[in-house]
Amino acid sequence: MNQPLLQSRDIRDQPAYTFPEAARYLGIPRATLRYWVLGRGSGLKGESAGSRPLIAAPAGASGRLSFNNLVEAHILRALRTVHRVKMGAVRDALAFAEQSLGIDRLLLSGELRTSGQEVLLERLDHLISLSKSGQLALRRILTRYLRQVDRDESALPFRLYPLPPGVFEGTKTIMIDPRISFGRPAITGSGVSTEALVSRIDAGETVDALTEDYGLRPDQIDDAVLYERAA
């Protein structure tokens, strides 16, 4: 049996985010995220494989998700960006890749950048007969999303740079790190939460005042506002 990627005491696997928070931070519809995590139905004996969860929330989470769950949802969003990739195909491809490679939670694994990605894409191609342009688009989008995740020496995620809806070019102004600002979105390198910045602007303070208080650049504050408004 494979060892779990992370021990349950790891802060990255602790319940920290409500569904509304996680959906807003990642730019994913709340109903979509709930379906990925909870599946469809009540888990009764007659439940079909196509309705089972794709993301496993921490045990006893009481409706909260972990940082690792955010990373998994971030990668799933990349797979779903190419519209022809249906959820059933994604589910089957993930199961096939994990069984073939012997890796628990493939969406978190560093293998997804190399051999895991190849197995996953090959399986998706087999299932849905992607066109040549579809194959290229999926590979590039998945690669871009993977670049938005920083990994430690064990190739496990420790920081996520969320992409607002409609943004595909890599930007790393905003980070989600479970060790900083209680895991809430913050300005990279400063730890100042985007919510705090926007709250002060909404209260009537100027960008110049915030740059002086926090030692930030105006463009960083602009990015924080755009992120919060897009979320």
N, C-alpha and C positions, 0 to 999 in steps of 0.2 A: 504493500500500500504506500502511496506517495505521502511524503511529509507535507503538512500545510505550508503555504508560502510564508505565512507569518504566524507567530504565536498569538493567542487571544489577548495577551497583555499588551501587545504592541499598540501604541496610540493610533497607528494607521488603520487598525481594524476595530476600533472602538466606536459605538454609536454616537454620532455627534450632530447630524444634520436631519432636519425634518424633510419630508418630501417637497413641500413648497420651497424651502431654502435650496435644496440640491437642484431642483428643476430650474430655479431662477439663476443660480450661479453658473449652470452649464448651458442655459439657453435651450432646454428641452421641455416640451409640453409636459405638464404634471401628470396627465393621464397616461402618456407614453412611458414615463419613468416608473409609474406605479405598475404598469403592465409588465415591464421588464423585470421588476423586483418581485411582484406578487403573483404574476401569471394571471390566468383567467380561471375562475371557478374556486371552489373551496378546498381543493386537494382531496376530494373523495375518490373512492376506488375507481370510478368510471372516468376519471379525468384523463384527457388525451395528452400525448407528449407535446403537442403543439401549444398547449395552454400553460405549460409549466414555466416557472421563472427562469430567466437567463442570468440574473444577478442574485447572489445569496446575501441577504442582510445579516449582520451579526446576530448570534443567538440571544434571545431575550432583549432585542433592540427596542421593542415597544414603538414600532413605526419610525425609527430613526436609522439613517444610513451612516456608513463609515467613510473615511477618506478613500479607502480602497474601492468602495462602491462607486464613489464619484469618478475615479479613474476608469473603472469598468464601463460606466455609462458614457464617459467621454469617448472611449474607443468604439462602443456600440453606435454612438451618434455618427462616427466617421463611416462605419459600414452602411448605415442607413441613408447616408447623404446621396449615394447613387440610388435613385428611386427604384430601379429594377431589382434591387436586392431586397427581397421580401423577408419578413421576420422568421418565417418557417425555414427558409434556406440558411439564414444566419445561424439559427439554433442548431440545425443539422450539421452545418460546417464546423461550428465550434465544438460540438460533441465529437465529431470525427477527428478533428485536429487534436483535441485533448487525449482521446483514446490512442491515437496513432503515436503521439509524442510522449505520452505518459506524464503530462504536465497538469497539475491542478490549477484551475483558474487561469486559463490561457490569456485572458484579457489583461491580467496583471503581469504576466511573465515577460522577462526580457527576451525570451525566445521568439516573441511575436515580431520582433524586428528582423529576424533572420529566417530560420527554417520554419518556425511556426507561421510566419506570414505566407510563405510559399505554399505550405500545406493548406492553409485556410483559403487562399485565393484560388488554388487549383480545385479545391472542393466546390467553392462557389461557382466557378466556371462550369464544372461538371453538372451542377444542380440547375443552373439557370441559363446556361449557354450565353454567357456575356459576349457582347460584340467586342471587336478589337478596341474600339474607343472606350467601351465600358470597362474593359480590363485595365486600360491605361488610367482612366479616371479614378477607379477604385484604388489602384495601387498608389497613385500619387496622393489622393486624399487621406488614405490610411497612413502613409508615411508622414504627411504633415501633422496629423493628429498625434502620432507617436512622438514627434519631435517636441510636442508641448508637455511632455512628461520627463522630469528629471529623475534619475535612478541612483541608488547608492551603490556601494562596492559589490553588493550581492545581486545587483540588477533589479532591485525592487523599487517601486515608485516611492518617492518621498515629497515631491512637489509637482503641482499641476498648474499650468498656465492656461486658464480657460479662454475659449474663443467665443466672443459674442455671436449671436445668430447672423449668418451671412458673411462672416469673416473667415477667409481661408488662408490668408497670408500669415505666416508665423509672427506673433507679437508676444512679448514676454514682460510687458509692463505690469500686468496684474498676475498675482500668484495666489494659489491656495496651498498652504503648508500647515499640516496639523500641529506643528510646534510653534507657530507664530500667529498672533491675533486670534487665538482660540480656533484656528482653522478657517477663519472667515477670509474672504477675498481682501487682499492688501497690496499696497504698492511694493513691487519687488525691490529688495535691498533696504527697505525702510521699516516695514512692519506696520505702517499706518493703514488702517482699514479703509477701503473705498467708501464704505457706508458712513464712517465718521467724516470724511472729507465732504461728501455730498450733503450730509446733514448741516454742516457749517455753512456751505454755500447757500443752501435753501433757507438758512436763517439770516442771510443777508451779508455774510462776510465775503471779502474779495479774494480772488486768486492770489494777488500779491501778498495779502495777509497770511494766507495758508503756506505759500512758498517760504515766507520768512519764519513762520512758526515751526514748520516741519523740515525745512531744508530741502524741499522738493523743487523740481523744475515745473514751470507752467504746463508743459506738455504732459507731464505725468498726472497732474491734476485733471487736465482735459480728458485724458484716457480713463481716469477713474469715473468721471461724470458720464462719459459715453458708455462705459461698461455698465454702470448702475442703471442708466436709462434704457439700455438695450435689454437688460436682464428682466 
